[in-house]
Amino acid sequence: MIKQVLRVILMAGAGMVLMACSPKIYGRVQLVDQAMKPVVGDSADGTVINMINTTSALENASHAVIVNAQGEFESEKSKVSPGLYKVEASRIGYQTETQSVKIGRFSRRELEIKLKKVLEGKRRSIEGAHSDADKIVNPGEVNIQPPTM
């Protein structure tokens, strides 16, 4: 009887340890300038992290999370399964960063992602345009035609 109770306790404990060690992708996002120095006055809060399992069935292949105010992200529990992942961080005004990560049954991978600020180009006006509305050729319409030979 005591052996059976001990066996049940050990199995339950092992199950809890295995669940605590489920696969996980987590880390931090830092916004940097072209010299790789932190951008002052801008927060990584709201940056989108896409986790795409390139070796999984299509219905379980991707999952996305949002970076918090501290610049941290973490995959949702049970959304990451073993396989090869492309982890992509994207934010408007910054270059998209992609890293490859191999995840095993109990892997926990920490990533450091640095998003580089995109340099803004100088605005040029179209000759003869009096306003932005004059610069739009066909508003609301896209007319794609095959090339003629």
Secondary structure, 3 states (H helix, E strand, C coil): CHHHHHHHHHHHHHHHHHHHCCCEEEEEEEEECCCCCECCCCCCCCCEEEEEECCCCHHHCEEEEECCCCCEEECCCCCCCCEEEEEEEECCCECCEEEEEEECCCCEEEEEEEEEECCCCCCCCCCCCCCHHHHCCCCCCCCCCCCCC
